[in-house]
Amino acid sequence: MHPETLEQLLFLQKNRSLWNEATVAGILHQPRTPKKRRLRESMSPDM
């Protein structure tokens, strides 16, 4: 995405600064909740 305005540029810079290695690793290593597991299983094509 190429920002067209200063506002868009500042938004992208702020957004990128929030996505560091620690936040991404934290999201990836969250334990699966039963609700998410049930949802994934209900969408499974082998039913």
PDB file with SEQRES, HELIX, SHEET and CRYST1 records, atoms N, CA, C and O in Angstrom:
SEQRES   1 A   47  MET HIS PRO GLU THR LEU GLU GLN LEU LEU PHE LEU GLN          
SEQRES   2 A   47  LYS ASN ARG SER LEU TRP ASN GLU ALA THR VAL ALA GLY          
SEQRES   3 A   47  ILE LEU HIS GLN PRO ARG THR PRO LYS LYS ARG ARG LEU          
SEQRES   4 A   47  ARG GLU SER MET SER PRO ASP MET                              
HELIX    1 AA1 LEU A    6  LEU A   18  1                                  13    
HELIX    2 AA2 GLU A   21  LEU A   28  1                                   8    
HELIX    3 AA3 PRO A   34  SER A   42  1                                   9    
CRYST1    1.000    1.000    1.000  90.00  90.00  90.00 P 1           1          
ATOM      1  N   MET A   1       0.843  -1.184   0.000  1.00  0.00           N  
ATOM      2  CA  MET A   1       0.000   0.000   0.000  1.00  0.00           C  
ATOM      3  C   MET A   1       0.880   1.236   0.000  1.00  0.00           C  
ATOM      4  O   MET A   1       1.780   1.369   0.830  1.00  0.00           O  
ATOM      5  N   HIS A   2       0.624   2.116  -0.910  1.00  0.00           N  
ATOM      6  CA  HIS A   2       1.356   3.370  -0.972  1.00  0.00           C  
ATOM      7  C   HIS A   2       0.469   4.473  -0.419  1.00  0.00           C  
ATOM      8  O   HIS A   2      -0.605   4.743  -0.955  1.00  0.00           O  
ATOM      9  N   PRO A   3       0.924   5.112   0.660  1.00  0.00           N  
ATOM     10  CA  PRO A   3       0.097   6.174   1.241  1.00  0.00           C  
ATOM     11  C   PRO A   3      -0.009   7.365   0.300  1.00  0.00           C  
ATOM     12  O   PRO A   3       0.971   7.775  -0.322  1.00  0.00           O  
ATOM     13  N   GLU A   4      -1.199   7.902   0.209  1.00  0.00           N  
ATOM     14  CA  GLU A   4      -1.435   9.051  -0.664  1.00  0.00           C  
ATOM     15  C   GLU A   4      -1.458  10.357   0.111  1.00  0.00           C  
ATOM     16  O   GLU A   4      -1.287  11.432  -0.464  1.00  0.00           O  
ATOM     17  N   THR A   5      -1.672  10.259   1.423  1.00  0.00           N  
ATOM     18  CA  THR A   5      -1.716  11.465   2.240  1.00  0.00           C  
ATOM     19  C   THR A   5      -0.796  11.287   3.442  1.00  0.00           C  
ATOM     20  O   THR A   5      -0.397  10.173   3.781  1.00  0.00           O  
ATOM     21  N   LEU A   6      -0.473  12.399   4.071  1.00  0.00           N  
ATOM     22  CA  LEU A   6       0.347  12.352   5.274  1.00  0.00           C  
ATOM     23  C   LEU A   6      -0.354  11.549   6.367  1.00  0.00           C  
ATOM     24  O   LEU A   6       0.294  10.821   7.120  1.00  0.00           O  
ATOM     25  N   GLU A   7      -1.668  11.681   6.453  1.00  0.00           N  
ATOM     26  CA  GLU A   7      -2.435  10.944   7.461  1.00  0.00           C  
ATOM     27  C   GLU A   7      -2.277   9.433   7.264  1.00  0.00           C  
ATOM     28  O   GLU A   7      -2.094   8.700   8.236  1.00  0.00           O  
ATOM     29  N   GLN A   8      -2.345   8.970   6.030  1.00  0.00           N  
ATOM     30  CA  GLN A   8      -2.179   7.544   5.743  1.00  0.00           C  
ATOM     31  C   GLN A   8      -0.761   7.087   6.081  1.00  0.00           C  
ATOM     32  O   GLN A   8      -0.567   6.000   6.625  1.00  0.00           O  
ATOM     33  N   LEU A   9       0.225   7.918   5.758  1.00  0.00           N  
ATOM     34  CA  LEU A   9       1.614   7.584   6.051  1.00  0.00           C  
ATOM     35  C   LEU A   9       1.828   7.439   7.557  1.00  0.00           C  
ATOM     36  O   LEU A   9       2.461   6.484   8.008  1.00  0.00           O  
ATOM     37  N   LEU A  10       1.306   8.380   8.325  1.00  0.00           N  
ATOM     38  CA  LEU A  10       1.460   8.323   9.779  1.00  0.00           C  
ATOM     39  C   LEU A  10       0.750   7.102  10.362  1.00  0.00           C  
ATOM     40  O   LEU A  10       1.256   6.467  11.288  1.00  0.00           O  
ATOM     41  N   PHE A  11      -0.418   6.777   9.818  1.00  0.00           N  
ATOM     42  CA  PHE A  11      -1.146   5.589  10.270  1.00  0.00           C  
ATOM     43  C   PHE A  11      -0.315   4.329  10.026  1.00  0.00           C  
ATOM     44  O   PHE A  11      -0.195   3.483  10.913  1.00  0.00           O  
ATOM     45  N   LEU A  12       0.254   4.202   8.836  1.00  0.00           N  
ATOM     46  CA  LEU A  12       1.047   3.016   8.515  1.00  0.00           C  
ATOM     47  C   LEU A  12       2.276   2.912   9.403  1.00  0.00           C  
ATOM     48  O   LEU A  12       2.628   1.822   9.855  1.00  0.00           O  
ATOM     49  N   GLN A  13       2.929   4.036   9.654  1.00  0.00           N  
ATOM     50  CA  GLN A  13       4.113   4.017  10.511  1.00  0.00           C  
ATOM     51  C   GLN A  13       3.751   3.572  11.924  1.00  0.00           C  
ATOM     52  O   GLN A  13       4.469   2.773  12.525  1.00  0.00           O  
ATOM     53  N   LYS A  14       2.654   4.078  12.452  1.00  0.00           N  
ATOM     54  CA  LYS A  14       2.219   3.706  13.800  1.00  0.00           C  
ATOM     55  C   LYS A  14       1.829   2.228  13.840  1.00  0.00           C  
ATOM     56  O   LYS A  14       2.199   1.515  14.772  1.00  0.00           O  
ATOM     57  N   ASN A  15       1.090   1.770  12.839  1.00  0.00           N  
ATOM     58  CA  ASN A  15       0.650   0.382  12.774  1.00  0.00           C  
ATOM     59  C   ASN A  15       1.851  -0.563  12.717  1.00  0.00           C  
ATOM     60  O   ASN A  15       1.887  -1.564  13.433  1.00  0.00           O  
ATOM     61  N   ARG A  16       2.818  -0.253  11.882  1.00  0.00           N  
ATOM     62  CA  ARG A  16       4.000  -1.108  11.752  1.00  0.00           C  
ATOM     63  C   ARG A  16       4.795  -1.156  13.043  1.00  0.00           C  
ATOM     64  O   ARG A  16       5.368  -2.192  13.380  1.00  0.00           O  
ATOM     65  N   SER A  17       4.837  -0.045  13.770  1.00  0.00           N  
ATOM     66  CA  SER A  17       5.606  -0.021  15.018  1.00  0.00           C  
ATOM     67  C   SER A  17       4.981  -0.922  16.077  1.00  0.00           C  
ATOM     68  O   SER A  17       5.679  -1.382  16.981  1.00  0.00           O  
ATOM     69  N   LEU A  18       3.677  -1.181  15.982  1.00  0.00           N  
ATOM     70  CA  LEU A  18       3.002  -2.035  16.959  1.00  0.00           C  
ATOM     71  C   LEU A  18       3.239  -3.521  16.689  1.00  0.00           C  
ATOM     72  O   LEU A  18       3.143  -4.342  17.602  1.00  0.00           O  
ATOM     73  N   TRP A  19       3.550  -3.867  15.433  1.00  0.00           N  
ATOM     74  CA  TRP A  19       3.732  -5.269  15.061  1.00  0.00           C  
ATOM     75  C   TRP A  19       5.206  -5.644  15.123  1.00  0.00           C  
ATOM     76  O   TRP A  19       5.859  -5.810  14.093  1.00  0.00           O  
ATOM     77  N   ASN A  20       5.724  -5.775  16.343  1.00  0.00           N  
ATOM     78  CA  ASN A  20       7.105  -6.206  16.484  1.00  0.00           C  
ATOM     79  C   ASN A  20       7.143  -7.719  16.731  1.00  0.00           C  
ATOM     80  O   ASN A  20       6.100  -8.370  16.784  1.00  0.00           O  
ATOM     81  N   GLU A  21       8.337  -8.264  16.878  1.00  0.00           N  
ATOM     82  CA  GLU A  21       8.471  -9.717  17.028  1.00  0.00           C  
ATOM     83  C   GLU A  21       7.739 -10.242  18.254  1.00  0.00           C  
ATOM     84  O   GLU A  21       7.172 -11.334  18.212  1.00  0.00           O  
ATOM     85  N   ALA A  22       7.743  -9.488  19.337  1.00  0.00           N  
ATOM     86  CA  ALA A  22       7.110  -9.953  20.572  1.00  0.00           C  
ATOM     87  C   ALA A  22       5.593 -10.059  20.413  1.00  0.00           C  
ATOM     88  O   ALA A  22       4.993 -11.026  20.881  1.00  0.00           O  
ATOM     89  N   THR A  23       4.971  -9.088  19.765  1.00  0.00           N  
ATOM     90  CA  THR A  23       3.514  -9.142  19.630  1.00  0.00           C  
ATOM     91  C   THR A  23       3.101 -10.257  18.678  1.00  0.00           C  
ATOM     92  O   THR A  23       2.113 -10.948  18.925  1.00  0.00           O  
ATOM     93  N   VAL A  24       3.841 -10.435  17.604  1.00  0.00           N  
ATOM     94  CA  VAL A  24       3.514 -11.500  16.653  1.00  0.00           C  
ATOM     95  C   VAL A  24       3.709 -12.863  17.310  1.00  0.00           C  
ATOM     96  O   VAL A  24       2.871 -13.750  17.152  1.00  0.00           O  
ATOM     97  N   ALA A  25       4.804 -13.038  18.044  1.00  0.00           N  
ATOM     98  CA  ALA A  25       5.057 -14.310  18.727  1.00  0.00           C  
ATOM     99  C   ALA A  25       3.976 -14.582  19.763  1.00  0.00           C  
ATOM    100  O   ALA A  25       3.554 -15.727  19.929  1.00  0.00           O  
ATOM    101  N   GLY A  26       3.529 -13.555  20.455  1.00  0.00           N  
ATOM    102  CA  GLY A  26       2.472 -13.721  21.448  1.00  0.00           C  
ATOM    103  C   GLY A  26       1.175 -14.191  20.826  1.00  0.00           C  
ATOM    104  O   GLY A  26       0.478 -15.030  21.396  1.00  0.00           O  
ATOM    105  N   ILE A  27       0.845 -13.660  19.665  1.00  0.00           N  
ATOM    106  CA  ILE A  27      -0.380 -14.057  18.972  1.00  0.00           C  
ATOM    107  C   ILE A  27      -0.263 -15.496  18.465  1.00  0.00           C  
ATOM    108  O   ILE A  27      -1.206 -16.278  18.578  1.00  0.00           O  
ATOM    109  N   LEU A  28       0.888 -15.834  17.911  1.00  0.00           N  
ATOM    110  CA  LEU A  28       1.068 -17.169  17.348  1.00  0.00           C  
ATOM    111  C   LEU A  28       1.070 -18.255  18.415  1.00  0.00           C  
ATOM    112  O   LEU A  28       0.692 -19.393  18.133  1.00  0.00           O  
ATOM    113  N   HIS A  29       1.483 -17.929  19.624  1.00  0.00           N  
ATOM    114  CA  HIS A  29       1.608 -18.948  20.666  1.00  0.00           C  
ATOM    115  C   HIS A  29       0.464 -18.926  21.670  1.00  0.00           C  
ATOM    116  O   HIS A  29       0.579 -19.514  22.745  1.00  0.00           O  
ATOM    117  N   GLN A  30      -0.622 -18.266  21.343  1.00  0.00           N  
ATOM    118  CA  GLN A  30      -1.790 -18.286  22.223  1.00  0.00           C  
ATOM    119  C   GLN A  30      -2.408 -19.678  22.197  1.00  0.00           C  
ATOM    120  O   GLN A  30      -2.522 -20.288  21.134  1.00  0.00           O  
ATOM    121  N   PRO A  31      -2.805 -20.177  23.354  1.00  0.00           N  
ATOM    122  CA  PRO A  31      -3.479 -21.486  23.348  1.00  0.00           C  
ATOM    123  C   PRO A  31      -4.828 -21.387  22.644  1.00  0.00           C  
ATOM    124  O   PRO A  31      -5.506 -20.362  22.723  1.00  0.00           O  
ATOM    125  N   ARG A  32      -5.199 -22.431  21.974  1.00  0.00           N  
ATOM    126  CA  ARG A  32      -6.487 -22.436  21.277  1.00  0.00           C  
ATOM    127  C   ARG A  32      -7.613 -22.526  22.301  1.00  0.00           C  
ATOM    128  O   ARG A  32      -7.545 -23.303  23.254  1.00  0.00           O  
ATOM    129  N   THR A  33      -8.624 -21.738  22.092  1.00  0.00           N  
ATOM    130  CA  THR A  33      -9.765 -21.785  23.000  1.00  0.00           C  
ATOM    131  C   THR A  33     -10.762 -22.820  22.486  1.00  0.00           C  
ATOM    132  O   THR A  33     -10.813 -23.076  21.284  1.00  0.00           O  
ATOM    133  N   PRO A  34     -11.551 -23.415  23.371  1.00  0.00           N  
ATOM    134  CA  PRO A  34     -12.558 -24.398  22.919  1.00  0.00           C  
ATOM    135  C   PRO A  34     -13.505 -23.816  21.877  1.00  0.00           C  
ATOM    136  O   PRO A  34     -13.913 -24.523  20.955  1.00  0.00           O  
ATOM    137  N   LYS A  35     -13.859 -22.543  22.007  1.00  0.00           N  
ATOM    138  CA  LYS A  35     -14.774 -21.920  21.051  1.00  0.00           C  
ATOM    139  C   LYS A  35     -14.157 -21.906  19.652  1.00  0.00           C  
ATOM    140  O   LYS A  35     -14.828 -22.229  18.672  1.00  0.00           O  
ATOM    141  N   LYS A  36     -12.878 -21.530  19.560  1.00  0.00           N  
ATOM    142  CA  LYS A  36     -12.209 -21.509  18.258  1.00  0.00           C  
ATOM    143  C   LYS A  36     -12.094 -22.917  17.691  1.00  0.00           C  
ATOM    144  O   LYS A  36     -12.258 -23.125  16.489  1.00  0.00           O  
ATOM    145  N   ARG A  37     -11.810 -23.885  18.564  1.00  0.00           N  
ATOM    146  CA  ARG A  37     -11.654 -25.261  18.105  1.00  0.00           C  
ATOM    147  C   ARG A  37     -12.973 -25.790  17.551  1.00  0.00           C  
ATOM    148  O   ARG A  37     -12.994 -26.432  16.501  1.00  0.00           O  
ATOM    149  N   ARG A  38     -14.087 -25.519  18.261  1.00  0.00           N  
ATOM    150  CA  ARG A  38     -15.401 -25.966  17.782  1.00  0.00           C  
ATOM    151  C   ARG A  38     -15.744 -25.316  16.450  1.00  0.00           C  
ATOM    152  O   ARG A  38     -16.280 -25.968  15.554  1.00  0.00           O  
ATOM    153  N   LEU A  39     -15.435 -24.037  16.322  1.00  0.00           N  
ATOM    154  CA  LEU A  39     -15.731 -23.335  15.082  1.00  0.00           C  
ATOM    155  C   LEU A  39     -14.947 -23.954  13.931  1.00  0.00           C  
ATOM    156  O   LEU A  39     -15.493 -24.190  12.853  1.00  0.00           O  
ATOM    157  N   ARG A  40     -13.658 -24.217  14.167  1.00  0.00           N  
ATOM    158  CA  ARG A  40     -12.827 -24.800  13.120  1.00  0.00           C  
ATOM    159  C   ARG A  40     -13.338 -26.186  12.741  1.00  0.00           C  
ATOM    160  O   ARG A  40     -13.379 -26.533  11.561  1.00  0.00           O  
ATOM    161  N   GLU A  41     -13.727 -26.977  13.735  1.00  0.00           N  
ATOM    162  CA  GLU A  41     -14.228 -28.325  13.455  1.00  0.00           C  
ATOM    163  C   GLU A  41     -15.560 -28.283  12.717  1.00  0.00           C  
ATOM    164  O   GLU A  41     -15.826 -29.134  11.868  1.00  0.00           O  
ATOM    165  N   SER A  42     -16.397 -27.302  13.034  1.00  0.00           N  
ATOM    166  CA  SER A  42     -17.695 -27.215  12.361  1.00  0.00           C  
ATOM    167  C   SER A  42     -17.540 -26.801  10.901  1.00  0.00           C  
ATOM    168  O   SER A  42     -18.423 -27.057  10.082  1.00  0.00           O  
ATOM    169  N   MET A  43     -16.423 -26.162  10.577  1.00  0.00           N  
ATOM    170  CA  MET A  43     -16.184 -25.737   9.197  1.00  0.00           C  
ATOM    171  C   MET A  43     -15.400 -26.785   8.418  1.00  0.00           C  
ATOM    172  O   MET A  43     -15.112 -26.598   7.235  1.00  0.00           O  
ATOM    173  N   SER A  44     -15.059 -27.871   9.068  1.00  0.00           N  
ATOM    174  CA  SER A  44     -14.268 -28.918   8.446  1.00  0.00           C  
ATOM    175  C   SER A  44     -15.048 -29.571   7.302  1.00  0.00           C  
ATOM    176  O   SER A  44     -16.236 -29.854   7.457  1.00  0.00           O  
ATOM    177  N   PRO A  45     -14.399 -29.817   6.151  1.00  0.00           N  
ATOM    178  CA  PRO A  45     -15.105 -30.386   4.990  1.00  0.00           C  
ATOM    179  C   PRO A  45     -15.407 -31.878   5.116  1.00  0.00           C  
ATOM    180  O   PRO A  45     -16.191 -32.404   4.326  1.00  0.00           O  
ATOM    181  N   ASP A  46     -14.808 -32.579   6.089  1.00  0.00           N  
ATOM    182  CA  ASP A  46     -15.008 -34.020   6.178  1.00  0.00           C  
ATOM    183  C   ASP A  46     -16.268 -34.411   6.938  1.00  0.00           C  
ATOM    184  O   ASP A  46     -16.362 -35.551   7.394  1.00  0.00           O  
ATOM    185  N   MET A  47     -17.225 -33.532   7.094  1.00  0.00           N  
ATOM    186  CA  MET A  47     -18.470 -33.860   7.791  1.00  0.00           C  
ATOM    187  C   MET A  47     -19.488 -34.396   6.826  1.00  0.00           C  
ATOM    188  O   MET A  47     -20.603 -34.728   7.227  1.00  0.00           O  
TER     189      MET A  47                                                      
END                                                                             
